[in-house]
Amino acid sequence: MTLVEITYELQSPLTLDQLRRLGEFSNTYGLRRFHFDESKKHLSFEYDASRLQDMQIEHVLGQATIAVVRKVKVN
């Protein structure tokens, strides 16, 4: 298992529906955790890079209608 954390800056705060969709994504794909920093509008994910790629996470963000400004960091 190769754990990676990736953070995105969002255009706007998350809605309850968007949070629900992220929860469904984590159940389906085994995402370890996600965290939303409302003050910075940063959404961080910790995931197993041997199972997921950041492009898959970006695809799910698009499906959940979560508008990303930019990728902030990858650890």
Helices and strands as residue ranges (DSSP letters): E 3-10, H 16-29, E 33-37, E 42-48, H 54-63, E 68-74
